[in-house]
Amino acid sequence: MSTPVTPESAVVKPPLKPRVDAWALGIAGLLPFVAGAAGLWLLPPDWAGLAALALLTYAAVIVSFLGGIHWGLAMPLVQSRRGLLIWGVLPSLLAWAGLLLNSAWGLLLMAASLLLCYIVDCQIYRSLGLGGWIGLRGLLTIVAVVSCLVGAAVFFMEG
């Protein structure tokens, strides 16, 4: 006889540290960051606008995704953590604002937003027993932030 599924038993607990597949997918997710930044420097000027749009848009999508994680973290909690829900919306608003700016300032806002998300995630992940994910998040954040800054630098160097 099987155990009946209850709301408590249906809650899936995330692994305490990322598995190999999470590392592989996270690193694969860096490709648009690196390609966008490299494209701004290496592609002919006619293609620079597309590279900037691709990099800024992808950065905004990732910033929004990082906020959404917090709604997922809050959902299984017995007592709702309102702060998780509130924080979960703020990155999406920052990402939206970044898309309204020109490429240079939008990329700077995305770099700052990615760093802010990482700082908040470090505190929240540890409080939920998910500190093992911080190493992966740190690596992904560094590459994403550097890509956004390298992309923004193209525009500031042009004057």
Secondary structure as UniProt FT lines:
FT   HELIX           7..10
FT   HELIX           20..28
FT   TURN            29..30
FT   HELIX           31..42
FT   HELIX           45..74
FT   TURN            75..76
FT   HELIX           82..100
FT   HELIX           103..127
FT   TURN            128..129
FT   HELIX           131..133
FT   HELIX           134..158
//
